[in-house]
Amino acid sequence: MRLSQSHGGFTLVEVLIAMAITALVAVVAYSGFSAALSGAESLRVASLRANDIHQTLRLLSRDLRQVVNRSVVDEFGQRVPALSGGELARDTLSLTRAGWHNSTAAPRSALQRVHWWLDGEDLWRGYFSVLDRTEAAEQIETLVLDRVTRFEVRFLPSVALIESDRDDVIDRRNWQESWIADLSQPGQIPPPPVAVEVLLDVIGLGEVRRVYVLPGR
């Protein structure tokens, strides 16, 4: 007796359903993978940004914590304070600092004249290779941090003027907006203040405020 043989297989509908399920799984898997990549990239960018801000604050701190009371002569032949800045100054912050490493034993001082300023949304740091300069002296400039919308400094003239409220919040009414030589008193060069407050507004982070106590005069 002959046995009939049945041939199993998939119908066209079943094949289409299987293809649709496979495509759906692929889309879901790709979406998850893409989201993971996007998250990893966002984390990397945020980490780099945080590192840039940290490096900027560390460099600014190093400059201010090594301030020395050494006035300089500018390119116009005028003697300017060891530290100056604020709304009425040429640069937001200018200072003479110690600790300029000289690994090549170049014929120069270990002191360095440094300038900080904001140009558009870019925070810059510059320095001169000499302290008392002429018009021929060129400033070496470095872009320190971008996307900065505000860079301000305030100055505390004396420790006796430090005041705070019951929550230990510093009262800044005694802090000065500018630290420059008094033009009405020629030859009188003010020494550095006892403290400097720095305020930065950074896009994506907001306000950053730091107070730096300067070395004793």
CYANA upper distance limits for C-alpha pairs under 8 A (distance plus 0.5 A):
 10 PHE  CA     14 GLU  CA      6.43
 10 PHE  CA     15 VAL  CA      6.93
 11 THR  CA     15 VAL  CA      6.91
 12 LEU  CA     16 LEU  CA      6.72
 13 VAL  CA     17 ILE  CA      6.67
 14 GLU  CA     18 ALA  CA      6.66
 15 VAL  CA     19 MET  CA      6.67
 16 LEU  CA     20 ALA  CA      6.62
 17 ILE  CA     21 ILE  CA      6.72
 18 ALA  CA     22 THR  CA      6.66
 19 MET  CA     23 ALA  CA      6.60
 20 ALA  CA     24 LEU  CA      6.64
 21 ILE  CA     25 VAL  CA      6.69
 22 THR  CA     26 ALA  CA      6.66
 23 ALA  CA     27 VAL  CA      6.67
 24 LEU  CA     28 VAL  CA      6.71
 25 VAL  CA     29 ALA  CA      6.53
 26 ALA  CA     30 TYR  CA      6.51
 27 VAL  CA     31 SER  CA      6.55
 28 VAL  CA     32 GLY  CA      6.74
 29 ALA  CA     33 PHE  CA      6.65
 30 TYR  CA     34 SER  CA      6.40
 31 SER  CA     35 ALA  CA      6.56
 32 GLY  CA     36 ALA  CA      6.64
 33 PHE  CA     37 LEU  CA      6.69
 34 SER  CA     38 SER  CA      6.55
 35 ALA  CA     39 GLY  CA      6.50
 36 ALA  CA     40 ALA  CA      6.60
 37 LEU  CA     41 GLU  CA      6.62
 38 SER  CA     42 SER  CA      6.62
 39 GLY  CA     43 LEU  CA      6.62
 40 ALA  CA     44 ARG  CA      6.65
 41 GLU  CA     45 VAL  CA      6.65
 42 SER  CA     46 ALA  CA      6.58
 43 LEU  CA     47 SER  CA      6.49
 44 ARG  CA     48 LEU  CA      6.69
 45 VAL  CA     49 ARG  CA      6.63
 46 ALA  CA     50 ALA  CA      6.59
 47 SER  CA     51 ASN  CA      6.65
 48 LEU  CA     52 ASP  CA      6.70
 49 ARG  CA     53 ILE  CA      6.82
 50 ALA  CA     54 HIS  CA      6.61
 51 ASN  CA     55 GLN  CA      6.56
 52 ASP  CA     56 THR  CA      6.70
 52 ASP  CA    145 LEU  CA      7.34
 53 ILE  CA     57 LEU  CA      6.78
 53 ILE  CA    145 LEU  CA      7.61
 54 HIS  CA     58 ARG  CA      6.60
 55 GLN  CA     59 LEU  CA      6.61
 56 THR  CA     60 LEU  CA      6.63
 56 THR  CA    144 VAL  CA      6.86
 56 THR  CA    145 LEU  CA      7.40
 57 LEU  CA     61 SER  CA      6.43
 58 ARG  CA     62 ARG  CA      6.60
 59 LEU  CA     63 ASP  CA      6.80
 60 LEU  CA     64 LEU  CA      6.80
 61 SER  CA     65 ARG  CA      6.42
 61 SER  CA    212 TYR  CA      7.55
 62 ARG  CA     66 GLN  CA      6.79
 63 ASP  CA     67 VAL  CA      7.05
 63 ASP  CA     95 LEU  CA      8.46
 63 ASP  CA     97 ARG  CA      6.61
 63 ASP  CA    114 VAL  CA      8.40
 64 LEU  CA     95 LEU  CA      8.35
 64 LEU  CA     97 ARG  CA      7.87
 64 LEU  CA    212 TYR  CA      7.39
 64 LEU  CA    214 LEU  CA      6.87
 65 ARG  CA    212 TYR  CA      7.67
 65 ARG  CA    213 VAL  CA      7.59
 65 ARG  CA    214 LEU  CA      5.97
 65 ARG  CA    215 PRO  CA      6.76
 66 GLN  CA     97 ARG  CA      5.59
 66 GLN  CA     98 ALA  CA      5.90
 66 GLN  CA     99 GLY  CA      7.56
 66 GLN  CA    214 LEU  CA      8.02
 66 GLN  CA    215 PRO  CA      7.35
 67 VAL  CA     82 ALA  CA      8.38
 67 VAL  CA     83 LEU  CA      8.26
 67 VAL  CA     95 LEU  CA      7.19
 67 VAL  CA     96 THR  CA      6.20
 67 VAL  CA     97 ARG  CA      4.74
 67 VAL  CA     98 ALA  CA      6.89
 67 VAL  CA    214 LEU  CA      7.20
 67 VAL  CA    215 PRO  CA      7.14
 68 VAL  CA     82 ALA  CA      7.40
 68 VAL  CA     96 THR  CA      6.40
 68 VAL  CA     97 ARG  CA      5.94
 68 VAL  CA     98 ALA  CA      6.91
 68 VAL  CA    215 PRO  CA      8.07
 68 VAL  CA    217 ARG  CA      8.15
 69 ASN  CA     82 ALA  CA      5.76
 69 ASN  CA     83 LEU  CA      8.26
 69 ASN  CA     96 THR  CA      7.79
 69 ASN  CA    191 PRO  CA      6.79
 69 ASN  CA    192 PRO  CA      6.99
 69 ASN  CA    217 ARG  CA      7.21
 70 ARG  CA     81 PRO  CA      7.92
 70 ARG  CA     82 ALA  CA      5.38
 70 ARG  CA     96 THR  CA      6.85
 71 SER  CA     79 ARG  CA      7.15
 71 SER  CA     80 VAL  CA      6.20
 71 SER  CA     81 PRO  CA      5.14
 71 SER  CA     82 ALA  CA      4.54
 71 SER  CA     83 LEU  CA      8.16
 71 SER  CA     96 THR  CA      7.88
 71 SER  CA    189 ILE  CA      8.26
 72 VAL  CA     79 ARG  CA      6.00
 72 VAL  CA     80 VAL  CA      6.06
 72 VAL  CA     81 PRO  CA      7.26
 72 VAL  CA     82 ALA  CA      7.14
 72 VAL  CA    131 LEU  CA      6.37
 72 VAL  CA    132 ASP  CA      5.73
 73 VAL  CA     77 GLY  CA      6.11
 73 VAL  CA     78 GLN  CA      5.82
 73 VAL  CA     79 ARG  CA      4.81
 73 VAL  CA     80 VAL  CA      6.63
 73 VAL  CA    131 LEU  CA      7.76
 73 VAL  CA    132 ASP  CA      5.06
 73 VAL  CA    133 ARG  CA      6.74
 74 ASP  CA     78 GLN  CA      6.01
 74 ASP  CA     79 ARG  CA      6.86
 74 ASP  CA     80 VAL  CA      7.39
 74 ASP  CA    132 ASP  CA      6.76
 74 ASP  CA    133 ARG  CA      6.17
 74 ASP  CA    134 THR  CA      7.33
 75 GLU  CA    132 ASP  CA      8.45
 75 GLU  CA    133 ARG  CA      6.00
 75 GLU  CA    134 THR  CA      4.89
 75 GLU  CA    135 GLU  CA      5.22
 75 GLU  CA    136 ALA  CA      8.48
 75 GLU  CA    137 ALA  CA      8.18
 76 PHE  CA    134 THR  CA      7.71
 76 PHE  CA    135 GLU  CA      7.66
 77 GLY  CA    134 THR  CA      7.92
 79 ARG  CA    189 ILE  CA      8.44
 80 VAL  CA     84 SER  CA      8.37
 80 VAL  CA    180 ILE  CA      8.45
 80 VAL  CA    181 ALA  CA      7.43
 80 VAL  CA    189 ILE  CA      7.43
 81 PRO  CA     95 LEU  CA      8.47
 81 PRO  CA    180 ILE  CA      7.50
 81 PRO  CA    181 ALA  CA      7.16
 81 PRO  CA    189 ILE  CA      6.09
 81 PRO  CA    190 PRO  CA      6.61
 81 PRO  CA    191 PRO  CA      7.25
 81 PRO  CA    192 PRO  CA      8.04
 82 ALA  CA     94 SER  CA      8.34
 82 ALA  CA     95 LEU  CA      5.96
 82 ALA  CA     96 THR  CA      5.88
 82 ALA  CA    191 PRO  CA      7.28
 82 ALA  CA    192 PRO  CA      6.89
 83 LEU  CA     93 LEU  CA      7.99
 83 LEU  CA     94 SER  CA      6.09
 83 LEU  CA     95 LEU  CA      4.70
 83 LEU  CA     96 THR  CA      7.01
 83 LEU  CA    179 TRP  CA      8.05
 83 LEU  CA    191 PRO  CA      7.96
 83 LEU  CA    192 PRO  CA      5.92
 84 SER  CA     89 ALA  CA      7.30
 84 SER  CA     93 LEU  CA      6.48
 84 SER  CA     94 SER  CA      5.78
 84 SER  CA     95 LEU  CA      6.95
 84 SER  CA    178 SER  CA      8.04
 84 SER  CA    179 TRP  CA      5.47
 84 SER  CA    180 ILE  CA      5.77
 84 SER  CA    192 PRO  CA      8.26
 85 GLY  CA     89 ALA  CA      5.41
 85 GLY  CA     90 ARG  CA      7.75
 85 GLY  CA     91 ASP  CA      6.50
 85 GLY  CA     92 THR  CA      5.24
 85 GLY  CA     93 LEU  CA      4.76
 85 GLY  CA     94 SER  CA      6.48
 85 GLY  CA    153 VAL  CA      7.77
 85 GLY  CA    178 SER  CA      6.21
 85 GLY  CA    179 TRP  CA      5.81
 85 GLY  CA    180 ILE  CA      7.10
 86 GLY  CA     91 ASP  CA      7.94
 86 GLY  CA     92 THR  CA      5.56
 86 GLY  CA     93 LEU  CA      7.17
 86 GLY  CA    152 GLU  CA      7.38
 86 GLY  CA    153 VAL  CA      6.25
 86 GLY  CA    154 ARG  CA      7.23
 86 GLY  CA    177 GLU  CA      6.07
 86 GLY  CA    178 SER  CA      4.54
 86 GLY  CA    179 TRP  CA      6.70
 87 GLU  CA     92 THR  CA      7.41
 87 GLU  CA    177 GLU  CA      6.87
 87 GLU  CA    178 SER  CA      6.08
 88 LEU  CA    178 SER  CA      6.37
 88 LEU  CA    179 TRP  CA      8.45
 88 LEU  CA    180 ILE  CA      7.98
 89 ALA  CA     93 LEU  CA      8.39
 89 ALA  CA    178 SER  CA      7.39
 89 ALA  CA    179 TRP  CA      7.94
 89 ALA  CA    180 ILE  CA      7.00
 91 ASP  CA    115 HIS  CA      7.21
 91 ASP  CA    116 TRP  CA      7.08
 91 ASP  CA    117 TRP  CA      6.15
 92 THR  CA    115 HIS  CA      8.30
 92 THR  CA    116 TRP  CA      6.60
 92 THR  CA    117 TRP  CA      5.66
 92 THR  CA    118 LEU  CA      8.10
 92 THR  CA    151 PHE  CA      8.13
 92 THR  CA    152 GLU  CA      7.39
 92 THR  CA    153 VAL  CA      7.56
 93 LEU  CA    115 HIS  CA      6.22
 93 LEU  CA    116 TRP  CA      5.58
 93 LEU  CA    117 TRP  CA      7.14
 93 LEU  CA    153 VAL  CA      7.92
 94 SER  CA    113 ARG  CA      7.83
 94 SER  CA    114 VAL  CA      6.14
 94 SER  CA    115 HIS  CA      4.86
 94 SER  CA    116 TRP  CA      6.86
 95 LEU  CA    113 ARG  CA      6.32
 95 LEU  CA    114 VAL  CA      5.91
 95 LEU  CA    115 HIS  CA      7.10
 96 THR  CA    111 LEU  CA      7.16
 96 THR  CA    112 GLN  CA      6.09
 96 THR  CA    113 ARG  CA      5.07
 96 THR  CA    114 VAL  CA      6.76
 97 ARG  CA    111 LEU  CA      6.09
 97 ARG  CA    112 GLN  CA      5.89
 97 ARG  CA    113 ARG  CA      7.04
 97 ARG  CA    114 VAL  CA      7.89
 98 ALA  CA    110 ALA  CA      6.62
 98 ALA  CA    111 LEU  CA      5.06
 98 ALA  CA    112 GLN  CA      6.94
 99 GLY  CA    110 ALA  CA      6.43
 99 GLY  CA    111 LEU  CA      7.02
100 TRP  CA    109 SER  CA      8.41
100 TRP  CA    110 ALA  CA      5.28
100 TRP  CA    111 LEU  CA      6.28
100 TRP  CA    112 GLN  CA      6.69
101 HIS  CA    110 ALA  CA      7.08
102 ASN  CA    106 ALA  CA      7.06
102 ASN  CA    110 ALA  CA      7.50
108 ARG  CA    129 SER  CA      8.08
108 ARG  CA    130 VAL  CA      7.71
109 SER  CA    130 VAL  CA      8.02
111 LEU  CA    131 LEU  CA      8.02
112 GLN  CA    127 TYR  CA      7.46
112 GLN  CA    128 PHE  CA      7.52
112 GLN  CA    129 SER  CA      7.65
112 GLN  CA    130 VAL  CA      7.70
112 GLN  CA    131 LEU  CA      7.01
113 ARG  CA    127 TYR  CA      6.02
113 ARG  CA    128 PHE  CA      6.36
113 ARG  CA    129 SER  CA      8.32
113 ARG  CA    130 VAL  CA      7.92
113 ARG  CA    131 LEU  CA      6.32
114 VAL  CA    125 ARG  CA      7.59
114 VAL  CA    126 GLY  CA      6.23
114 VAL  CA    127 TYR  CA      4.96
114 VAL  CA    128 PHE  CA      7.55
115 HIS  CA    125 ARG  CA      6.13
115 HIS  CA    126 GLY  CA      5.60
115 HIS  CA    127 TYR  CA      6.60
116 TRP  CA    123 LEU  CA      7.84
116 TRP  CA    124 TRP  CA      6.21
116 TRP  CA    125 ARG  CA      5.12
116 TRP  CA    126 GLY  CA      7.04
117 TRP  CA    123 LEU  CA      6.48
117 TRP  CA    124 TRP  CA      5.95
117 TRP  CA    125 ARG  CA      7.24
117 TRP  CA    151 PHE  CA      8.03
118 LEU  CA    122 ASP  CA      6.17
118 LEU  CA    123 LEU  CA      5.07
118 LEU  CA    124 TRP  CA      6.61
118 LEU  CA    148 VAL  CA      8.42
118 LEU  CA    150 ARG  CA      8.08
118 LEU  CA    151 PHE  CA      6.92
119 ASP  CA    123 LEU  CA      6.91
119 ASP  CA    124 TRP  CA      7.83
120 GLY  CA    149 THR  CA      8.01
121 GLU  CA    146 ASP  CA      6.37
121 GLU  CA    147 ARG  CA      5.44
121 GLU  CA    148 VAL  CA      5.17
121 GLU  CA    149 THR  CA      5.80
121 GLU  CA    150 ARG  CA      8.33
122 ASP  CA    143 LEU  CA      7.33
122 ASP  CA    144 VAL  CA      8.11
122 ASP  CA    145 LEU  CA      6.50
122 ASP  CA    146 ASP  CA      4.94
122 ASP  CA    147 ARG  CA      6.68
122 ASP  CA    148 VAL  CA      6.49
123 LEU  CA    143 LEU  CA      6.66
123 LEU  CA    144 VAL  CA      6.14
123 LEU  CA    145 LEU  CA      5.67
123 LEU  CA    146 ASP  CA      6.62
123 LEU  CA    148 VAL  CA      7.15
123 LEU  CA    151 PHE  CA      8.42
124 TRP  CA    141 GLU  CA      7.34
124 TRP  CA    142 THR  CA      6.23
124 TRP  CA    143 LEU  CA      5.13
124 TRP  CA    144 VAL  CA      5.86
124 TRP  CA    145 LEU  CA      7.70
125 ARG  CA    141 GLU  CA      6.31
125 ARG  CA    142 THR  CA      5.85
125 ARG  CA    143 LEU  CA      7.02
125 ARG  CA    144 VAL  CA      6.95
126 GLY  CA    139 GLN  CA      6.57
126 GLY  CA    140 ILE  CA      5.81
126 GLY  CA    141 GLU  CA      4.65
126 GLY  CA    142 THR  CA      6.59
127 TYR  CA    139 GLN  CA      5.99
127 TYR  CA    140 ILE  CA      5.93
127 TYR  CA    141 GLU  CA      7.23
128 PHE  CA    137 ALA  CA      7.69
128 PHE  CA    138 GLU  CA      7.07
128 PHE  CA    139 GLN  CA      5.42
128 PHE  CA    140 ILE  CA      6.79
129 SER  CA    137 ALA  CA      8.47
129 SER  CA    139 GLN  CA      8.20
130 VAL  CA    137 ALA  CA      8.37
133 ARG  CA    137 ALA  CA      6.33
147 ARG  CA    202 VAL  CA      6.60
147 ARG  CA    203 ILE  CA      6.01
148 VAL  CA    200 LEU  CA      7.52
148 VAL  CA    201 ASP  CA      6.22
148 VAL  CA    202 VAL  CA      5.05
148 VAL  CA    203 ILE  CA      6.59
149 THR  CA    200 LEU  CA      8.07
149 THR  CA    201 ASP  CA      5.92
149 THR  CA    202 VAL  CA      6.72
149 THR  CA    203 ILE  CA      7.56
150 ARG  CA    199 LEU  CA      7.93
150 ARG  CA    200 LEU  CA      5.88
150 ARG  CA    201 ASP  CA      5.40
150 ARG  CA    202 VAL  CA      7.98
151 PHE  CA    198 VAL  CA      7.87
151 PHE  CA    199 LEU  CA      6.24
151 PHE  CA    200 LEU  CA      5.29
151 PHE  CA    201 ASP  CA      7.32
152 GLU  CA    198 VAL  CA      6.43
152 GLU  CA    199 LEU  CA      5.65
152 GLU  CA    200 LEU  CA      7.19
153 VAL  CA    177 GLU  CA      7.52
153 VAL  CA    178 SER  CA      8.46
153 VAL  CA    196 VAL  CA      7.22
153 VAL  CA    197 GLU  CA      5.95
153 VAL  CA    198 VAL  CA      5.12
153 VAL  CA    199 LEU  CA      6.70
154 ARG  CA    175 TRP  CA      6.55
154 ARG  CA    176 GLN  CA      6.07
154 ARG  CA    177 GLU  CA      5.52
154 ARG  CA    178 SER  CA      7.27
154 ARG  CA    196 VAL  CA      6.23
154 ARG  CA    197 GLU  CA      5.55
154 ARG  CA    198 VAL  CA      7.23
155 PHE  CA    175 TRP  CA      5.78
155 PHE  CA    176 GLN  CA      5.52
155 PHE  CA    177 GLU  CA      7.10
155 PHE  CA    178 SER  CA      7.59
155 PHE  CA    179 TRP  CA      7.32
155 PHE  CA    193 PRO  CA      6.67
155 PHE  CA    194 VAL  CA      8.22
155 PHE  CA    195 ALA  CA      6.50
155 PHE  CA    196 VAL  CA      5.24
155 PHE  CA    197 GLU  CA      6.87
156 LEU  CA    161 LEU  CA      7.92
156 LEU  CA    162 ILE  CA      8.30
156 LEU  CA    174 ASN  CA      7.60
156 LEU  CA    175 TRP  CA      5.32
156 LEU  CA    176 GLN  CA      6.91
156 LEU  CA    193 PRO  CA      6.16
156 LEU  CA    194 VAL  CA      6.32
156 LEU  CA    195 ALA  CA      5.69
156 LEU  CA    196 VAL  CA      6.86
157 PRO  CA    161 LEU  CA      7.94
157 PRO  CA    175 TRP  CA      7.68
157 PRO  CA    176 GLN  CA      8.10
157 PRO  CA    193 PRO  CA      5.26
157 PRO  CA    194 VAL  CA      6.39
157 PRO  CA    195 ALA  CA      7.96
158 SER  CA    162 ILE  CA      7.96
158 SER  CA    193 PRO  CA      7.41
158 SER  CA    194 VAL  CA      6.40
159 VAL  CA    194 VAL  CA      7.20
161 LEU  CA    174 ASN  CA      6.80
162 ILE  CA    170 ILE  CA      7.96
162 ILE  CA    171 ASP  CA      7.82
162 ILE  CA    174 ASN  CA      8.09
163 GLU  CA    170 ILE  CA      6.50
163 GLU  CA    171 ASP  CA      5.80
163 GLU  CA    172 ARG  CA      8.33
164 SER  CA    168 ASP  CA      5.71
164 SER  CA    169 VAL  CA      5.64
164 SER  CA    170 ILE  CA      4.82
164 SER  CA    171 ASP  CA      5.46
165 ASP  CA    169 VAL  CA      6.01
165 ASP  CA    170 ILE  CA      7.34
165 ASP  CA    171 ASP  CA      7.51
180 ILE  CA    190 PRO  CA      7.94
181 ALA  CA    188 GLN  CA      7.47
181 ALA  CA    189 ILE  CA      6.16
181 ALA  CA    190 PRO  CA      6.66
182 ASP  CA    186 PRO  CA      7.80
182 ASP  CA    188 GLN  CA      7.64
182 ASP  CA    189 ILE  CA      8.25
191 PRO  CA    217 ARG  CA      8.13
192 PRO  CA    217 ARG  CA      8.02
193 PRO  CA    214 LEU  CA      7.84
194 VAL  CA    213 VAL  CA      6.60
194 VAL  CA    214 LEU  CA      5.93
194 VAL  CA    215 PRO  CA      8.06
194 VAL  CA    216 GLY  CA      7.96
195 ALA  CA    211 VAL  CA      7.44
195 ALA  CA    212 TYR  CA      6.03
195 ALA  CA    213 VAL  CA      4.84
195 ALA  CA    214 LEU  CA      5.84
196 VAL  CA    211 VAL  CA      6.28
196 VAL  CA    212 TYR  CA      5.79
196 VAL  CA    213 VAL  CA      7.08
196 VAL  CA    214 LEU  CA      7.89
197 GLU  CA    209 ARG  CA      7.69
197 GLU  CA    210 ARG  CA      6.21
197 GLU  CA    211 VAL  CA      4.78
197 GLU  CA    212 TYR  CA      6.73
198 VAL  CA    209 ARG  CA      6.23
198 VAL  CA    210 ARG  CA      5.76
198 VAL  CA    211 VAL  CA      6.78
198 VAL  CA    212 TYR  CA      8.48
199 LEU  CA    207 GLU  CA      7.51
199 LEU  CA    208 VAL  CA      6.24
199 LEU  CA    209 ARG  CA      5.02
199 LEU  CA    210 ARG  CA      7.08
200 LEU  CA    207 GLU  CA      6.20
200 LEU  CA    208 VAL  CA      5.50
200 LEU  CA    209 ARG  CA      6.88
201 ASP  CA    205 LEU  CA      8.13
201 ASP  CA    206 GLY  CA      5.79
201 ASP  CA    207 GLU  CA      4.94
201 ASP  CA    208 VAL  CA      6.64
202 VAL  CA    206 GLY  CA      5.66
202 VAL  CA    207 GLU  CA      6.88
202 VAL  CA    208 VAL  CA      7.89
